[in-house]
Amino acid sequence: MLAIWQSFKQNYLIKYWNPVAAVIAAGIISAYYFGITGTYWAVTGEFTRWGGHLLNALGVDVSNWSYFQLIGLDGTIFTRIDGVMILGMFAGCLSAALWANNVKWHNQPHKKRIIQALIGGALAGFGARLAMGCNLASLFTGIPQFSVHAWFFTFATAIGTYFGVKVTLLPMFRVKLELKKGAAKIKENDPKQANRRFWVGMLIFITYLSASLYVMQSSIKLGFAMLCGLAFGLLIERAQICFTSAFRDLWITGRAYMAKAIIFGIIAGTIGVFSYIQLGVSPKILWAGPNAIIGGLLFGFGIVLAGGCETGWMYRSMEGQVHFMWVGVGNVVGSTLLAYY
């Protein structure tokens, strides 16, 4: 029995997952998420609300801001579907990273990279908010809704990432490498530390899973959103799902592995969403205008400049990569800035 557990642990909880299978699973889960909660898997709107709550706490009245009048600022992160779903994503990412002993504090010593992360994150957040969604709501889960704005955003994002690649390869974005005398020391993994982290990750996973099932007793939508968020977090961390790399790899190496995985995931999600639409669930259709195109261009450029999209910075920050924590800060700032206008 112990041998079976160790085999399962090594193959499914510690090793990285196949990206194609993981993205398809994310597409299927996102379809159920839409059918049961009535909304799609999205994060930018909630991040914008976080910025609004922070400004409120600092004494800034945002109730008259046009964007918050449109989407509302009612409730808290613990009472909104998007809020508990995102908390679940962070819990899932952290759990998965701890299972694999993949949590390590990676500081960002270069100020240039920090500025790059903040500006890129802000551009991505601003663009996503302008287009009414990021790589999730205006691409991965937007296209299955049969919303034309998602196609505008997707093509514009591809163009934006192309120019982002060209700009970030310029000499001005290179950092000086410092060579130090002496042989590099390879730090061996501590089995006891890895085991402790595994069980801490399992504790976080079981706690949030239990909370999801408990909340589901009183609110199906809220509890299911928590459950889906946990699943999304596990998937993006274990399979290292990042839309930035999917686009960037096309322009740098011509590698389309992650891009193909995303397409398969969109197809799976589309089939599920279409089934729910046939059952009477209203699709999430947003306006297709210049906002989707301009927003996509800014978003695409921003995610390459920053080094990661919304899903990318979320799981990497849970792995202890400080650079992507700065990307997240910039993301919230950028999306909140647009809410003002």
C-alpha positions in Angstrom: 0.0 0.0 0.0 2.9 2.3 0.9 4.5 1.6 -2.5 1.3 2.6 -4.3 1.1 5.8 -2.4 4.7 6.7 -3.0 4.2 6.0 -6.7 1.1 8.1 -6.9 2.8 10.9 -4.9 5.8 11.0 -7.2 4.0 10.7 -10.5 1.0 12.9 -9.9 1.8 15.3 -7.0 5.5 16.0 -7.5 6.3 15.6 -11.2 5.1 18.3 -13.6 1.9 17.5 -15.5 1.4 17.3 -19.2 0.4 20.8 -20.3 -2.0 19.6 -23.1 -4.0 17.4 -20.7 -3.9 20.1 -18.0 -5.2 22.9 -20.3 -7.9 20.6 -21.7 -8.9 19.9 -18.1 -9.0 23.6 -17.3 -11.2 24.1 -20.4 -13.7 21.5 -19.2 -13.7 22.8 -15.6 -14.2 26.3 -16.9 -17.3 25.2 -18.8 -18.8 23.7 -15.6 -17.8 26.8 -13.8 -19.8 28.9 -16.3 -22.8 26.6 -16.2 -23.1 26.5 -12.4 -22.0 30.0 -11.4 -23.3 31.9 -14.5 -20.0 33.6 -15.1 -16.7 32.7 -16.7 -13.2 32.0 -15.3 -11.8 35.5 -15.0 -9.5 37.4 -12.6 -8.9 41.0 -13.9 -12.3 42.3 -12.7 -11.7 41.1 -9.2 -8.2 42.4 -9.1 -9.7 45.8 -10.1 -12.1 45.5 -7.2 -9.1 44.8 -4.9 -7.6 48.1 -6.0 -10.9 49.8 -5.3 -11.1 48.4 -1.8 -7.5 49.4 -1.1 -8.2 53.0 -2.3 -11.3 53.0 -0.1 -9.2 51.9 2.9 -6.9 54.9 2.1 -9.8 57.3 2.2 -10.4 57.6 -1.6 -14.0 57.6 -2.6 -14.3 55.3 -5.7 -18.1 54.9 -5.6 -18.5 57.5 -8.5 -15.9 55.9 -10.7 -17.6 54.8 -13.9 -16.1 51.3 -14.0 -17.2 50.5 -10.4 -20.7 51.8 -11.2 -20.7 49.3 -14.1 -19.4 46.2 -12.4 -20.2 47.1 -8.8 -18.0 47.1 -5.7 -20.5 45.3 -3.4 -19.4 42.6 -1.0 -15.9 41.4 -0.1 -13.4 39.0 -1.5 -15.0 36.3 0.7 -18.5 36.9 -0.6 -18.0 37.3 -4.3 -17.7 34.4 -6.7 -14.6 35.8 -8.4 -13.1 36.6 -5.0 -13.3 33.1 -3.5 -12.3 31.6 -6.8 -9.1 33.6 -6.9 -8.3 32.7 -3.3 -8.7 29.1 -4.4 -6.3 29.6 -7.2 -3.6 31.0 -4.8 -4.3 28.1 -2.4 -4.0 25.6 -5.3 -0.8 27.1 -6.6 0.8 27.1 -3.2 -0.3 23.6 -2.4 1.0 22.2 -5.7 4.3 24.1 -5.3 4.8 22.8 -1.7 4.0 19.2 -2.8 6.9 19.3 -5.3 9.2 21.3 -2.9 9.2 24.0 -5.5 9.0 26.9 -3.2 12.1 29.0 -2.9 12.6 32.7 -2.3 14.0 34.1 -5.5 14.8 37.8 -4.9 15.1 40.2 -7.8 18.5 42.0 -7.4 18.2 44.1 -10.6 16.2 47.4 -10.2 15.8 47.4 -14.0 13.9 44.2 -13.9 11.6 45.4 -11.0 10.7 48.5 -13.1 10.1 46.3 -16.1 7.8 44.1 -14.0 5.8 47.0 -12.7 5.5 48.8 -16.0 4.7 45.6 -17.9 2.3 44.4 -15.3 0.5 47.8 -15.3 0.3 47.9 -19.1 -1.2 44.3 -19.0 -3.7 45.3 -16.3 -4.7 48.5 -18.1 -5.1 46.7 -21.4 -7.0 43.8 -19.9 -9.4 46.2 -18.1 -9.9 48.2 -21.3 -10.7 45.0 -23.3 -13.0 43.8 -20.5 -10.8 40.7 -19.8 -7.3 39.3 -19.8 -6.0 36.1 -21.4 -8.9 34.3 -19.6 -12.1 36.3 -20.0 -11.1 37.7 -23.4 -9.4 34.7 -24.8 -9.4 31.2 -23.1 -12.9 31.5 -21.6 -14.1 34.4 -23.8 -13.9 32.6 -27.2 -16.1 29.7 -26.0 -18.8 32.3 -25.1 -19.0 33.1 -28.9 -18.2 36.7 -28.1 -16.5 38.5 -31.1 -14.6 40.8 -28.7 -12.5 37.8 -27.6 -11.4 37.2 -31.2 -10.4 40.9 -31.6 -8.5 40.7 -28.3 -6.8 37.4 -29.2 -5.4 38.6 -32.5 -4.4 42.0 -31.1 -2.7 40.2 -28.2 -0.7 38.1 -30.6 0.5 41.3 -32.4 1.3 43.0 -29.1 3.4 40.0 -28.0 5.3 40.2 -31.3 6.3 43.8 -30.7 6.9 43.0 -27.0 9.5 40.4 -28.0 11.2 42.7 -30.4 11.5 45.5 -27.8 12.6 43.3 -24.9 15.4 41.8 -27.0 17.0 45.3 -27.4 20.3 45.9 -25.5 18.7 48.4 -23.2 16.8 45.6 -21.4 19.8 43.4 -20.8 21.3 43.3 -17.3 25.0 43.0 -16.6 26.0 39.6 -15.4 28.3 39.5 -12.5 30.8 36.6 -12.4 32.2 35.7 -9.0 35.4 33.8 -8.3 35.1 30.3 -7.0 33.3 27.1 -7.8 29.5 27.1 -7.5 28.2 25.0 -4.7 25.3 22.7 -5.5 22.9 22.6 -2.6 21.5 19.2 -2.0 17.8 18.8 -1.3 16.8 18.1 2.3 14.4 15.1 2.3 13.0 16.1 5.7 12.3 19.7 4.5 10.7 18.3 1.3 8.5 16.0 3.4 7.5 18.9 5.8 6.6 21.1 2.8 4.6 18.3 1.2 2.4 17.9 4.3 2.0 21.7 4.7 0.8 21.8 1.1 -1.6 18.9 1.8 -2.9 20.8 4.9 -3.6 23.9 2.8 -5.2 21.8 0.1 -7.5 19.9 2.5 -8.4 23.0 4.5 -9.5 24.9 1.4 -11.2 21.8 -0.1 -13.1 21.3 3.2 -14.1 25.0 3.3 -15.4 24.7 -0.3 -17.6 21.8 0.6 -18.8 23.5 3.8 -19.7 26.7 1.9 -21.4 24.7 -0.7 -24.0 23.6 1.8 -25.4 27.1 2.0 -24.3 28.5 -1.4 -23.8 26.2 -4.3 -22.3 28.9 -6.5 -19.9 30.2 -3.9 -18.7 26.8 -2.8 -18.3 25.5 -6.3 -16.3 28.7 -7.3 -14.0 27.9 -4.4 -13.6 24.3 -5.6 -12.9 25.3 -9.2 -10.4 28.0 -8.1 -8.5 25.3 -6.2 -8.5 23.1 -9.3 -7.4 25.9 -11.6 -4.5 26.7 -9.2 -3.3 23.1 -9.1 -3.5 22.9 -12.9 -1.6 26.1 -13.7 1.2 25.4 -11.2 1.8 21.7 -11.9 1.6 22.2 -15.7 3.3 25.6 -15.6 0.5 27.1 -17.8 1.5 30.6 -19.0 -0.1 32.3 -22.0 2.9 34.6 -22.3 5.2 31.8 -23.1 2.6 30.4 -25.5 2.8 33.6 -27.6 6.4 34.5 -26.9 7.7 31.1 -28.0 6.0 31.5 -31.4 8.1 34.6 -32.1 11.4 33.5 -30.6 11.8 29.8 -31.3 8.7 28.9 -33.4 7.7 26.4 -30.7 3.9 26.1 -30.6 3.5 23.4 -28.0 1.8 25.6 -25.4 -0.2 27.4 -28.0 -1.6 24.2 -29.3 -2.5 23.1 -25.8 -4.4 26.3 -25.3 -6.3 25.8 -28.6 -7.3 22.3 -27.4 -8.4 23.7 -24.1 -10.5 26.3 -25.9 -12.2 23.7 -28.0 -13.0 21.6 -24.9 -14.4 24.7 -23.2 -16.5 25.7 -26.2 -18.2 22.3 -26.4 -19.1 22.6 -22.7 -20.3 26.2 -22.9 -22.4 25.5 -26.0 -24.1 22.7 -24.2 -25.1 25.0 -21.3 -26.2 27.7 -23.7 -28.5 25.1 -25.3 -29.9 24.4 -21.8 -30.8 28.1 -21.5 -27.8 29.7 -19.8 -27.1 33.1 -21.2 -23.6 33.6 -22.7 -21.3 36.4 -21.6 -21.2 38.6 -24.6 -19.2 41.9 -24.4 -18.9 44.7 -26.8 -16.4 44.3 -29.7 -14.9 47.7 -30.4 -11.6 49.5 -30.5 -11.3 48.9 -26.8 -10.8 45.2 -27.4 -8.1 45.8 -30.1 -6.2 48.5 -28.2 -6.5 46.6 -24.9 -5.2 43.5 -26.6 -2.2 45.3 -28.0 -1.3 46.8 -24.6 -1.9 43.5 -22.9 0.2 41.5 -25.3 3.1 44.0 -25.1 2.8 44.3 -21.3 2.9 40.5 -20.5 6.0 40.1 -22.6 7.7 43.1 -21.0 6.7 41.8 -17.5 7.5 38.2 -18.3 4.2 36.8 -17.3 0.4 37.0 -17.7 -2.2 36.8 -15.0 -2.0 33.0 -14.6 1.8 33.1 -15.0 2.5 35.6 -12.2 0.0 34.0 -9.9 1.7 30.6 -9.8 5.2 31.9 -10.0 4.7 34.3 -7.1 3.4 31.3 -5.0 6.7 29.6 -5.8 8.5 32.5 -4.2 9.6 34.4 -7.3 9.7 38.0 -6.2 9.8 39.4 -9.7 6.3 38.1 -10.4 5.0 39.6 -7.1 6.0 43.0 -8.6 4.2 42.0 -11.8 1.1 41.3 -9.8 1.3 44.7 -8.0 1.7 46.4 -11.4 -1.3 44.4 -12.7 -3.6 45.6 -10.0 -2.4 49.2 -10.3 -2.9 49.2 -14.1 -6.4 47.8 -14.0 -7.4 50.1 -11.1 -6.0 53.1 -13.0 -8.3 52.4 -15.9 -11.3 52.2 -13.6 -10.8 55.8 -12.7 -11.4 56.8 -16.3 
